[in-house]
């Protein structure tokens, strides 16, 4: 969860968004042997173009969050190899300027648009099967946003 000094949350619209106007926070995988904090900064850089000196990691969620894909998506996403995800969320404070955000910094780009939103909007902007995840992330980090 990337937040700015005004308490707004970064969301991006996925380039592969085919059904609906769904937005999400940056997220990504951890490479073998990679520390979680390093993965956060790497993925954030790949998805937003932000250099590590433009963010400060504030907190890690106390527990991981797991979710399953809906039945209609199982076998279709991620090459059919996974039925869901287990995620570790971090809260990061954005210390740069909006011009530092470059969605085209890594190819292929994951987002085709971005915006800062009020935290309470998060659960309504994500695909329905991730709403519970976003509510939990928001609840855990609310006091620091």
DRENTORKOL-3810 file (N, C-alpha, C; in nm, 4 decimals):
REM DRENTORKOL-3810
@n.u->0.0866; n.v->-0.1171; n.w->0.0000; ca.u->0.0000; ca.v->0.0000; ca.w->0.0000; c.u->0.0907; c.v->0.1225; c.w->0.0000
@n.u->0.0853; n.v->0.1998; n.w->-0.1058; ca.u->0.1654; ca.v->0.3205; ca.w->-0.1195; c.u->0.0763; c.v->0.4410; c.w->-0.0916
@n.u->0.1155; n.v->0.5214; n.w->0.0070; ca.u->0.0371; ca.v->0.6393; ca.w->0.0429; c.u->0.1232; c.v->0.7640; c.w->0.0291
@n.u->0.0572; n.v->0.8752; n.w->-0.0040; ca.u->0.1301; ca.v->1.0008; ca.w->-0.0132; c.u->0.1117; c.v->1.0824; c.w->0.1146
@n.u->0.1706; n.v->1.2001; n.w->0.1189; ca.u->0.1666; ca.v->1.2829; ca.w->0.2395; c.u->0.0263; c.v->1.3342; c.w->0.2712
@n.u->-0.0632; n.v->1.3318; n.w->0.1732; ca.u->-0.2015; ca.v->1.3755; ca.w->0.1939; c.u->-0.2915; c.v->1.2611; c.w->0.2420
@n.u->-0.2330; n.v->1.1421; n.w->0.2616; ca.u->-0.3120; ca.v->1.0288; ca.w->0.3080; c.u->-0.3904; c.v->0.9586; c.w->0.1990
@n.u->-0.3524; n.v->0.9817; n.w->0.0738; ca.u->-0.4173; ca.v->0.9160; ca.w->-0.0398; c.u->-0.3388; c.v->0.7907; c.w->-0.0769
@n.u->-0.4072; n.v->0.6946; n.w->-0.1379; ca.u->-0.3489; ca.v->0.5654; ca.w->-0.1741; c.u->-0.3333; c.v->0.5559; c.w->-0.3256
@n.u->-0.2186; n.v->0.5044; n.w->-0.3683; ca.u->-0.1915; ca.v->0.4829; ca.w->-0.5099; c.u->-0.2677; c.v->0.3601; c.w->-0.5584
@n.u->-0.3373; n.v->0.3739; n.w->-0.6725; ca.u->-0.3961; ca.v->0.2600; ca.w->-0.7421; c.u->-0.3662; c.v->0.2736; c.w->-0.8902
@n.u->-0.3516; n.v->0.1591; n.w->-0.9546; ca.u->-0.3302; ca.v->0.1555; ca.w->-1.0984; c.u->-0.4359; c.v->0.0697; c.w->-1.1650
@n.u->-0.4660; n.v->0.1028; n.w->-1.2899; ca.u->-0.5587; ca.v->0.0214; ca.w->-1.3687; c.u->-0.4761; c.v->-0.0747; c.w->-1.4528
@n.u->-0.4998; n.v->-0.2044; n.w->-1.4346; ca.u->-0.4213; ca.v->-0.3061; ca.w->-1.5039; c.u->-0.4429; c.v->-0.3004; c.w->-1.6552
@n.u->-0.3357; n.v->-0.3206; n.w->-1.7295; ca.u->-0.3461; ca.v->-0.3186; ca.w->-1.8752; c.u->-0.4285; c.v->-0.4363; c.w->-1.9263
@n.u->-0.4327; n.v->-0.5457; n.w->-1.8511; ca.u->-0.5088; ca.v->-0.6636; ca.w->-1.8945; c.u->-0.6503; c.v->-0.6654; c.w->-1.8374
@n.u->-0.6957; n.v->-0.5506; n.w->-1.7928; ca.u->-0.8291; ca.v->-0.5357; ca.w->-1.7353; c.u->-0.9334; c.v->-0.5457; c.w->-1.8469
@n.u->-0.9977; n.v->-0.6617; n.w->-1.8582; ca.u->-1.0901; ca.v->-0.6833; ca.w->-1.9688; c.u->-1.2364; c.v->-0.6665; c.w->-1.9298
@n.u->-1.2656; n.v->-0.6893; n.w->-1.8026; ca.u->-1.4057; ca.v->-0.6851; ca.w->-1.7600; c.u->-1.4183; c.v->-0.5912; c.w->-1.6414
@n.u->-1.4741; n.v->-0.4757; n.w->-1.6633; ca.u->-1.4947; ca.v->-0.3811; ca.w->-1.5542; c.u->-1.3836; c.v->-0.2780; c.w->-1.5455
@n.u->-1.4069; n.v->-0.1802; n.w->-1.4641; ca.u->-1.3113; ca.v->-0.0722; ca.w->-1.4414; c.u->-1.2439; c.v->-0.0958; c.w->-1.3069
@n.u->-1.1621; n.v->-0.2001; n.w->-1.2975; ca.u->-1.0990; ca.v->-0.2402; ca.w->-1.1720; c.u->-0.9595; c.v->-0.1803; c.w->-1.1594
@n.u->-0.9304; n.v->-0.1339; n.w->-1.0402; ca.u->-0.8005; ca.v->-0.0748; ca.w->-1.0081; c.u->-0.7405; c.v->-0.1543; c.w->-0.8930
@n.u->-0.6094; n.v->-0.1513; n.w->-0.8806; ca.u->-0.5468; ca.v->-0.2237; ca.w->-0.7706; c.u->-0.4216; c.v->-0.1517; c.w->-0.7231
@n.u->-0.3781; n.v->-0.1901; n.w->-0.6050; ca.u->-0.2514; ca.v->-0.1413; ca.w->-0.5526; c.u->-0.1396; c.v->-0.2245; c.w->-0.6137
@n.u->-0.0184; n.v->-0.1704; n.w->-0.6208; ca.u->0.0936; ca.v->-0.2492; ca.w->-0.6717; c.u->0.1140; c.v->-0.3750; c.w->-0.5867
@n.u->0.1512; n.v->-0.4812; n.w->-0.6520; ca.u->0.1812; ca.v->-0.6060; ca.w->-0.5828; c.u->0.2679; c.v->-0.6894; c.w->-0.6744
@n.u->0.3280; n.v->-0.7918; n.w->-0.6208; ca.u->0.4098; ca.v->-0.8759; ca.w->-0.7060; c.u->0.4710; c.v->-0.9902; c.w->-0.6301
@n.u->0.5461; n.v->-1.0691; n.w->-0.7013; ca.u->0.6055; ca.v->-1.1890; ca.w->-0.6444; c.u->0.7416; c.v->-1.1645; c.w->-0.5835
@n.u->0.7861; n.v->-1.2639; n.w->-0.5103; ca.u->0.9172; ca.v->-1.2627; ca.w->-0.4460; c.u->1.0049; c.v->-1.3633; c.w->-0.5187
@n.u->1.1187; n.v->-1.3180; n.w->-0.5665; ca.u->1.2114; ca.v->-1.4080; ca.w->-0.6343; c.u->1.2805; c.v->-1.4982; c.w->-0.5333
@n.u->1.3236; n.v->-1.6139; n.w->-0.5789; ca.u->1.3921; ca.v->-1.7078; ca.w->-0.4915; c.u->1.5151; c.v->-1.6420; c.w->-0.4295
@n.u->1.5265; n.v->-1.6520; n.w->-0.2971; ca.u->1.6396; ca.v->-1.5944; ca.w->-0.2251; c.u->1.6268; c.v->-1.4462; c.w->-0.1959
@n.u->1.5194; n.v->-1.3837; n.w->-0.2381; ca.u->1.5003; ca.v->-1.2401; ca.w->-0.2203; c.u->1.4335; c.v->-1.2112; c.w->-0.0858
@n.u->1.4812; n.v->-1.1086; n.w->-0.0163; ca.u->1.4178; ca.v->-1.0634; ca.w->0.1072; c.u->1.2874; c.v->-0.9926; c.w->0.0721
@n.u->1.1888; n.v->-1.0004; n.w->0.1626; ca.u->1.0587; ca.v->-0.9390; ca.w->0.1354; c.u->1.0692; c.v->-0.7894; c.w->0.1096
@n.u->1.1468; n.v->-0.7174; n.w->0.1911; ca.u->1.1596; ca.v->-0.5728; ca.w->0.1733; c.u->1.2203; c.v->-0.5396; c.w->0.0377
@n.u->1.3173; n.v->-0.6189; n.w->-0.0042; ca.u->1.3768; ca.v->-0.5991; ca.w->-0.1360; c.u->1.2773; c.v->-0.6242; c.w->-0.2480
@n.u->1.1933; n.v->-0.7269; n.w->-0.2297; ca.u->1.0913; ca.v->-0.7577; ca.w->-0.3306; c.u->0.9899; c.v->-0.6442; c.w->-0.3408
@n.u->0.9525; n.v->-0.5863; n.w->-0.2264; ca.u->0.8578; ca.v->-0.4746; ca.w->-0.2261; c.u->0.9134; c.v->-0.3595; c.w->-0.3093
@n.u->1.0371; n.v->-0.3214; n.w->-0.2830; ca.u->1.0970; ca.v->-0.2086; ca.w->-0.3545; c.u->1.1168; c.v->-0.2396; c.w->-0.5026
@n.u->1.1561; n.v->-0.3625; n.w->-0.5341; ca.u->1.1744; ca.v->-0.4015; ca.w->-0.6744; c.u->1.0414; c.v->-0.3983; c.w->-0.7491
@n.u->0.9391; n.v->-0.4622; n.w->-0.6922; ca.u->0.8087; ca.v->-0.4656; ca.w->-0.7583; c.u->0.7491; c.v->-0.3255; c.w->-0.7718
@n.u->0.7645; n.v->-0.2450; n.w->-0.6684; ca.u->0.7144; ca.v->-0.1078; ca.w->-0.6756; c.u->0.7842; c.v->-0.0321; c.w->-0.7884
@n.u->0.9141; n.v->-0.0529; n.w->-0.8012; ca.u->0.9880; ca.v->0.0099; ca.w->-0.9104; c.u->0.9426; c.v->-0.0380; c.w->-1.0467
@n.u->0.9191; n.v->-0.1695; n.w->-1.0593; ca.u->0.8761; ca.v->-0.2246; ca.w->-1.1876; c.u->0.7377; c.v->-0.1742; c.w->-1.2273
@n.u->0.6483; n.v->-0.1590; n.w->-1.1307; ca.u->0.5104; ca.v->-0.1237; ca.w->-1.1626; c.u->0.4849; c.v->0.0263; c.w->-1.1673
@n.u->0.5647; n.v->0.1049; n.w->-1.0954; ca.u->0.5411; ca.v->0.2498; ca.w->-1.0883; c.u->0.6583; c.v->0.3337; c.w->-1.1361
@n.u->0.7741; n.v->0.2714; n.w->-1.1560; ca.u->0.8923; ca.v->0.3461; ca.w->-1.1958; c.u->0.9624; c.v->0.4153; c.w->-1.0801
@n.u->0.9152; n.v->0.3952; n.w->-0.9580; ca.u->0.9736; ca.v->0.4652; ca.w->-0.8435; c.u->1.1045; c.v->0.4013; c.w->-0.7976
@n.u->1.2048; n.v->0.4858; n.w->-0.7796; ca.u->1.3321; ca.v->0.4413; ca.w->-0.7238; c.u->1.3144; c.v->0.4215; c.w->-0.5732
@n.u->1.3947; n.v->0.3338; n.w->-0.5127; ca.u->1.3826; ca.v->0.3084; ca.w->-0.3684; c.u->1.3941; c.v->0.4327; c.w->-0.2814
@n.u->1.4634; n.v->0.5361; n.w->-0.3282; ca.u->1.4774; ca.v->0.6564; ca.w->-0.2455; c.u->1.3520; c.v->0.7447; c.w->-0.2482
@n.u->1.2489; n.v->0.7015; n.w->-0.3198; ca.u->1.1232; ca.v->0.7779; ca.w->-0.3270; c.u->1.0151; c.v->0.7204; c.w->-0.2356
@n.u->1.0506; n.v->0.6151; n.w->-0.1611; ca.u->0.9551; ca.v->0.5534; ca.w->-0.0688; c.u->1.0242; c.v->0.5155; c.w->0.0613
@n.u->0.9447; n.v->0.5125; n.w->0.1673; ca.u->0.9919; ca.v->0.4662; ca.w->0.2979; c.u->0.8963; c.v->0.3570; c.w->0.3435
@n.u->0.9500; n.v->0.2385; n.w->0.3698; ca.u->0.8661; ca.v->0.1306; ca.w->0.4210; c.u->0.8358; c.v->0.1582; c.w->0.5674
@n.u->0.7061; n.v->0.1595; n.w->0.6019; ca.u->0.6638; ca.v->0.1942; ca.w->0.7376; c.u->0.6264; c.v->0.0740; c.w->0.8223
@n.u->0.5595; n.v->-0.0237; n.w->0.7619; ca.u->0.5086; ca.v->-0.1341; ca.w->0.8420; c.u->0.4773; c.v->-0.2532; c.w->0.7535
@n.u->0.4946; n.v->-0.3706; n.w->0.8103; ca.u->0.4528; ca.v->-0.4954; ca.w->0.7471; c.u->0.3281; c.v->-0.5437; c.w->0.8198
@n.u->0.2329; n.v->-0.5980; n.w->0.7464; ca.u->0.1126; ca.v->-0.6520; ca.w->0.8104; c.u->0.1505; c.v->-0.7608; c.w->0.9089
@n.u->0.0749; n.v->-0.7709; n.w->1.0153; ca.u->0.1051; ca.v->-0.8677; ca.w->1.1202; c.u->0.0850; c.v->-1.0119; c.w->1.0733
@n.u->-0.0031; n.v->-1.0326; n.w->0.9751; ca.u->-0.0273; ca.v->-1.1667; ca.w->0.9217; c.u->-0.0430; c.v->-1.1599; c.w->0.7703
@n.u->-0.0049; n.v->-1.2677; n.w->0.7040; ca.u->-0.0289; ca.v->-1.2783; ca.w->0.5605; c.u->-0.1787; c.v->-1.2963; c.w->0.5363
@n.u->-0.2211; n.v->-1.2662; n.w->0.4151; ca.u->-0.3608; ca.v->-1.2812; ca.w->0.3762; c.u->-0.3654; c.v->-1.3759; c.w->0.2561
@n.u->-0.4553; n.v->-1.4730; n.w->0.2629; ca.u->-0.4728; ca.v->-1.5672; ca.w->0.1525; c.u->-0.6109; c.v->-1.5502; c.w->0.0917
@n.u->-0.6178; n.v->-1.5750; n.w->-0.0379; ca.u->-0.7484; ca.v->-1.5761; ca.w->-0.1044; c.u->-0.7449; c.v->-1.6785; c.w->-0.2168
@n.u->-0.8616; n.v->-1.7296; n.w->-0.2510; ca.u->-0.8777; ca.v->-1.8206; ca.w->-0.3634; c.u->-0.9424; c.v->-1.7458; c.w->-0.4789
@n.u->-0.9051; n.v->-1.7847; n.w->-0.5984; ca.u->-0.9714; ca.v->-1.7314; ca.w->-0.7166; c.u->-1.1137; c.v->-1.7866; c.w->-0.7231
@n.u->-1.2055; n.v->-1.7107; n.w->-0.7809; ca.u->-1.3395; ca.v->-1.7663; ca.w->-0.8023; c.u->-1.3309; c.v->-1.8872; c.w->-0.8961
@n.u->-1.4255; n.v->-1.9775; n.w->-0.8852; ca.u->-1.4245; ca.v->-2.0999; ca.w->-0.9657; c.u->-1.4054; c.v->-2.0727; c.w->-1.1140
@n.u->-1.4703; n.v->-1.9677; n.w->-1.1646; ca.u->-1.4639; ca.v->-1.9409; ca.w->-1.3090; c.u->-1.3254; c.v->-1.8948; c.w->-1.3560
@n.u->-1.2383; n.v->-1.8542; n.w->-1.2631; ca.u->-1.1038; ca.v->-1.8107; ca.w->-1.3014; c.u->-0.9964; c.v->-1.9155; c.w->-1.2732
@n.u->-1.0290; n.v->-2.0146; n.w->-1.1909; ca.u->-0.9307; ca.v->-2.1187; ca.w->-1.1620; c.u->-0.9015; c.v->-2.1965; c.w->-1.2889
@n.u->-0.7742; n.v->-2.2191; n.w->-1.3131; ca.u->-0.7321; ca.v->-2.2868; ca.w->-1.4344; c.u->-0.7112; c.v->-2.1932; c.w->-1.5523
@n.u->-0.7512; n.v->-2.0658; n.w->-1.5376; ca.u->-0.7368; ca.v->-1.9695; ca.w->-1.6467; c.u->-0.6268; c.v->-1.8675; c.w->-1.6196
@n.u->-0.6161; n.v->-1.8211; n.w->-1.4965; ca.u->-0.5127; ca.v->-1.7239; ca.w->-1.4606; c.u->-0.3850; c.v->-1.7960; c.w->-1.4202
@n.u->-0.2742; n.v->-1.7259; n.w->-1.4335; ca.u->-0.1429; ca.v->-1.7758; ca.w->-1.3899; c.u->-0.1094; c.v->-1.9116; c.w->-1.4512
@n.u->-0.1494; n.v->-1.9281; n.w->-1.5759; ca.u->-0.1195; ca.v->-2.0521; ca.w->-1.6454; c.u->-0.1896; c.v->-2.1727; c.w->-1.5869
@n.u->-0.2907; n.v->-2.1501; n.w->-1.5049; ca.u->-0.3648; ca.v->-2.2597; ca.w->-1.4442; c.u->-0.2914; c.v->-2.3317; c.w->-1.3336
@n.u->-0.1767; n.v->-2.2776; n.w->-1.2918; ca.u->-0.0938; ca.v->-2.3467; ca.w->-1.1923; c.u->-0.1351; c.v->-2.3204; c.w->-1.0485
@n.u->-0.2104; n.v->-2.2117; n.w->-1.0234; ca.u->-0.2439; ca.v->-2.1752; ca.w->-0.8862; c.u->-0.3930; c.v->-2.1493; c.w->-0.8730
@n.u->-0.4460; n.v->-2.1756; n.w->-0.7544; ca.u->-0.5881; ca.v->-2.1511; ca.w->-0.7294; c.u->-0.6117; c.v->-2.0245; c.w->-0.6478
@n.u->-0.5044; n.v->-1.9600; n.w->-0.6041; ca.u->-0.5156; ca.v->-1.8383; ca.w->-0.5252; c.u->-0.3768; c.v->-1.7867; c.w->-0.4909
@n.u->-0.3708; n.v->-1.6974; n.w->-0.3927; ca.u->-0.2429; ca.v->-1.6403; ca.w->-0.3501; c.u->-0.2403; c.v->-1.6225; c.w->-0.1991
@n.u->-0.1202; n.v->-1.6237; n.w->-0.1472; ca.u->-0.0937; ca.v->-1.5805; ca.w->-0.0106; c.u->-0.0086; c.v->-1.4557; c.w->-0.0246
@n.u->-0.0536; n.v->-1.3459; n.w->0.0370; ca.u->0.0131; ca.v->-1.2174; ca.w->0.0193; c.u->0.0627; c.v->-1.1617; c.w->0.1520
@n.u->0.1789; n.v->-1.0972; n.w->0.1452; ca.u->0.2351; ca.v->-1.0222; ca.w->0.2569; c.u->0.2313; c.v->-0.8758; c.w->0.2169
@n.u->0.1600; n.v->-0.7941; n.w->0.2927; ca.u->0.1427; ca.v->-0.6530; ca.w->0.2571; c.u->0.2304; c.v->-0.5627; c.w->0.3422
@n.u->0.2807; n.v->-0.4576; n.w->0.2791; ca.u->0.3593; ca.v->-0.3540; ca.w->0.3452; c.u->0.2935; c.v->-0.2193; c.w->0.3201
@n.u->0.3119; n.v->-0.1283; n.w->0.4133; ca.u->0.2717; ca.v->0.0108; ca.w->0.3955; c.u->0.3969; c.v->0.0910; c.w->0.3655
@n.u->0.3917; n.v->0.1710; n.w->0.2599; ca.u->0.5055; ca.v->0.2544; ca.w->0.2199; c.u->0.4588; c.v->0.3983; c.w->0.2017
@n.u->0.5399; n.v->0.4906; n.w->0.2475; ca.u->0.5114; ca.v->0.6340; ca.w->0.2305; c.u->0.5867; c.v->0.6838; c.w->0.1081
@n.u->0.5150; n.v->0.7477; n.w->0.0169; ca.u->0.5732; ca.v->0.8066; ca.w->-0.1034; c.u->0.6374; c.v->0.9391; c.w->-0.0651
@n.u->0.7652; n.v->0.9553; n.w->-0.0973; ca.u->0.8373; ca.v->1.0772; ca.w->-0.0608; c.u->0.8768; c.v->1.1610; c.w->-0.1825
@n.u->0.8387; n.v->1.1147; n.w->-0.2998; ca.u->0.8759; ca.v->1.1859; ca.w->-0.4219; c.u->0.7693; c.v->1.2815; c.w->-0.4693
@n.u->0.7789; n.v->1.3138; n.w->-0.5977; ca.u->0.6820; ca.v->1.3996; ca.w->-0.6659; c.u->0.6033; c.v->1.3118; c.w->-0.7635
@n.u->0.4823; n.v->1.3529; n.w->-0.7972; ca.u->0.4013; ca.v->1.2737; ca.w->-0.8895; c.u->0.4731; c.v->1.2474; c.w->-1.0217
@n.u->0.5577; n.v->1.3388; n.w->-1.0652; ca.u->0.6328; ca.v->1.3202; ca.w->-1.1897; c.u->0.7317; c.v->1.2037; c.w->-1.1824
@n.u->0.7631; n.v->1.1574; n.w->-1.0604; ca.u->0.8531; ca.v->1.0425; ca.w->-1.0438; c.u->0.7853; c.v->0.9114; c.w->-1.0829
@n.u->0.6533; n.v->0.9110; n.w->-1.0894; ca.u->0.5790; ca.v->0.7900; ca.w->-1.1235; c.u->0.5787; c.v->0.7739; c.w->-1.2748
@n.u->0.6308; n.v->0.6596; n.w->-1.3189; ca.u->0.6422; ca.v->0.6295; ca.w->-1.4619; c.u->0.5952; c.v->0.4869; c.w->-1.4860
@n.u->0.4743; n.v->0.4731; n.w->-1.5343; ca.u->0.4171; ca.v->0.3404; ca.w->-1.5562; c.u->0.4885; c.v->0.2626; c.w->-1.6657
@n.u->0.5619; n.v->0.3336; n.w->-1.7515; ca.u->0.6314; ca.v->0.2684; ca.w->-1.8621; c.u->0.7771; c.v->0.2357; c.w->-1.8302
@n.u->0.8145; n.v->0.2439; n.w->-1.7044; ca.u->0.9546; ca.v->0.2209; ca.w->-1.6663; c.u->0.9975; c.v->0.0763; c.w->-1.6878
@n.u->0.9052; n.v->-0.0162; n.w->-1.6876; ca.u->0.9354; ca.v->-0.1581; ca.w->-1.7034; c.u->0.8411; c.v->-0.2143; c.w->-1.8083
@n.u->0.8930; n.v->-0.2949; n.w->-1.8968; ca.u->0.8087; ca.v->-0.3543; ca.w->-2.0014; c.u->0.8003; c.v->-0.5053; c.w->-1.9809
@n.u->0.6843; n.v->-0.5632; n.w->-1.9942; ca.u->0.5596; ca.v->-0.4940; ca.w->-2.0270; c.u->0.5034; c.v->-0.4212; c.w->-1.9049
@n.u->0.4389; n.v->-0.3101; n.w->-1.9294; ca.u->0.3783; ca.v->-0.2320; ca.w->-1.8218; c.u->0.2597; c.v->-0.3090; c.w->-1.7642
@n.u->0.2382; n.v->-0.2938; n.w->-1.6342; ca.u->0.1236; ca.v->-0.3598; ca.w->-1.5700; c.u->0.0018; c.v->-0.2684; c.w->-1.5623
@n.u->0.0262; n.v->-0.1373; n.w->-1.5549; ca.u->-0.0825; ca.v->-0.0407; ca.w->-1.5427; c.u->-0.0835; c.v->0.0519; c.w->-1.6637
@n.u->-0.2041; n.v->0.0941; n.w->-1.7050; ca.u->-0.2139; ca.v->0.1919; ca.w->-1.8132; c.u->-0.2606; c.v->0.3283; c.w->-1.7630
@n.u->-0.2961; n.v->0.3373; n.w->-1.6341; ca.u->-0.3369; ca.v->0.4634; ca.w->-1.5721; c.u->-0.3182; c.v->0.4493; c.w->-1.4215
@n.u->-0.3069; n.v->0.5633; n.w->-1.3535; ca.u->-0.2945; ca.v->0.5604; ca.w->-1.2081; c.u->-0.3612; c.v->0.6832; c.w->-1.1489
@n.u->-0.3877; n.v->0.6754; n.w->-1.0177; ca.u->-0.4458; ca.v->0.7883; ca.w->-0.9459; c.u->-0.4247; c.v->0.7703; c.w->-0.7957
@n.u->-0.4368; n.v->0.8816; n.w->-0.7234; ca.u->-0.4386; ca.v->0.8804; ca.w->-0.5771; c.u->-0.5845; c.v->0.8823; c.w->-0.5345
@n.u->-0.6230; n.v->0.7947; n.w->-0.4418; ca.u->-0.7627; ca.v->0.7888; ca.w->-0.3978; c.u->-0.7696; c.v->0.7917; c.w->-0.2456
@n.u->-0.8883; n.v->0.8218; n.w->-0.1947; ca.u->-0.9118; ca.v->0.8115; ca.w->-0.0516; c.u->-0.9069; c.v->0.6640; c.w->-0.0128
@n.u->-0.8449; n.v->0.6311; n.w->0.0987; ca.u->-0.8333; ca.v->0.4904; ca.w->0.1397; c.u->-0.9666; c.v->0.4165; c.w->0.1442
@n.u->-1.0714; n.v->0.4839; n.w->0.1848; ca.u->-1.2015; ca.v->0.4174; ca.w->0.1976; c.u->-1.2567; c.v->0.3713; c.w->0.0628
@n.u->-1.2058; n.v->0.4239; n.w->-0.0479; ca.u->-1.2505; ca.v->0.3835; ca.w->-0.1811; c.u->-1.1907; c.v->0.2498; c.w->-0.2250
@n.u->-1.0834; n.v->0.2077; n.w->-0.1603; ca.u->-1.0108; ca.v->0.0886; ca.w->-0.2054; c.u->-1.0984; c.v->-0.0334; c.w->-0.2298
@n.u->-1.1778; n.v->-0.0766; n.w->-0.1329; ca.u->-1.2538; ca.v->-0.2009; ca.w->-0.1553; c.u->-1.3516; c.v->-0.1942; c.w->-0.2717
@n.u->-1.3940; n.v->-0.0751; n.w->-0.3080; ca.u->-1.4906; ca.v->-0.0632; ca.w->-0.4177; c.u->-1.4236; c.v->-0.0617; c.w->-0.5542
@n.u->-1.2924; n.v->-0.0455; n.w->-0.5590; ca.u->-1.2230; ca.v->-0.0328; ca.w->-0.6865; c.u->-1.1554; c.v->-0.1618; c.w->-0.7317
@n.u->-1.1446; n.v->-0.2587; n.w->-0.6419; ca.u->-1.0738; ca.v->-0.3826; ca.w->-0.6722; c.u->-1.1721; c.v->-0.4875; c.w->-0.7250
@n.u->-1.1203; n.v->-0.5863; n.w->-0.7959; ca.u->-1.2060; ca.v->-0.6965; ca.w->-0.8411; c.u->-1.2763; c.v->-0.7566; c.w->-0.7196
@n.u->-1.3994; n.v->-0.8017; n.w->-0.7359; ca.u->-1.4780; ca.v->-0.8472; ca.w->-0.6205; c.u->-1.4108; c.v->-0.9532; c.w->-0.5334
@n.u->-1.3368; n.v->-1.0467; n.w->-0.5915; ca.u->-1.2806; ca.v->-1.1537; ca.w->-0.5097; c.u->-1.1631; c.v->-1.1088; c.w->-0.4224
@n.u->-1.1162; n.v->-0.9839; n.w->-0.4391; ca.u->-1.0092; ca.v->-0.9322; ca.w->-0.3536; c.u->-1.0586; c.v->-0.8281; c.w->-0.2533
@n.u->-1.1870; n.v->-0.8018; n.w->-0.2495; ca.u->-1.2403; ca.v->-0.7000; ca.w->-0.1577; c.u->-1.2040; c.v->-0.7294; c.w->-0.0123
@n.u->-1.2162; n.v->-0.8547; n.w->0.0298; ca.u->-1.1842; ca.v->-0.8919; ca.w->0.1681; c.u->-1.0373; c.v->-0.8623; c.w->0.1995
@n.u->-0.9501; n.v->-0.8887; n.w->0.1040; ca.u->-0.8072; ca.v->-0.8611; ca.w->0.1213; c.u->-0.7848; c.v->-0.7115; c.w->0.1408
@n.u->-0.8447; n.v->-0.6307; n.w->0.0554; ca.u->-0.8241; ca.v->-0.4861; ca.w->0.0635; c.u->-0.8823; c.v->-0.4278; c.w->0.1915
@n.u->-0.9941; n.v->-0.4820; n.w->0.2370; ca.u->-1.0501; ca.v->-0.4342; ca.w->0.3646; c.u->-0.9551; c.v->-0.4656; c.w->0.4801
@n.u->-0.8947; n.v->-0.5830; n.w->0.4784; ca.u->-0.8006; ca.v->-0.6211; ca.w->0.5836; c.u->-0.6751; c.v->-0.5345; c.w->0.5808
@n.u->-0.6228; n.v->-0.5077; n.w->0.4630; ca.u->-0.5049; ca.v->-0.4221; ca.w->0.4494; c.u->-0.5367; c.v->-0.2819; c.w->0.5006
@n.u->-0.6488; n.v->-0.2303; n.w->0.4599; ca.u->-0.6906; ca.v->-0.0972; ca.w->0.5031; c.u->-0.7061; c.v->-0.0910; c.w->0.6547
@n.u->-0.7679; n.v->-0.1882; n.w->0.7129; ca.u->-0.7883; ca.v->-0.1905; ca.w->0.8582; c.u->-0.6551; c.v->-0.1951; c.w->0.9321
@n.u->-0.5626; n.v->-0.2772; n.w->0.8845; ca.u->-0.4334; ca.v->-0.2912; ca.w->0.9510; c.u->-0.3517; c.v->-0.1622; c.w->0.9466
@n.u->-0.3570; n.v->-0.0899; n.w->0.8345; ca.u->-0.2719; ca.v->0.0274; ca.w->0.8162; c.u->-0.3430; c.v->0.1615; c.w->0.8410
@n.u->-0.4720; n.v->0.1574; n.w->0.8681; ca.u->-0.5529; ca.v->0.2786; ca.w->0.8767; c.u->-0.4894; c.v->0.3878; c.w->0.9622
@n.u->-0.4404; n.v->0.3541; n.w->1.0796; ca.u->-0.3868; ca.v->0.4556; ca.w->1.1718; c.u->-0.2610; c.v->0.5235; c.w->1.1189
@n.u->-0.1884; n.v->0.4604; n.w->1.0278; ca.u->-0.0642; ca.v->0.5181; ca.w->0.9755; c.u->-0.0827; c.v->0.5892; c.w->0.8417
@n.u->-0.1968; n.v->0.5677; n.w->0.7772; ca.u->-0.2204; ca.v->0.6278; ca.w->0.6461; c.u->-0.2343; c.v->0.7784; c.w->0.6640
END
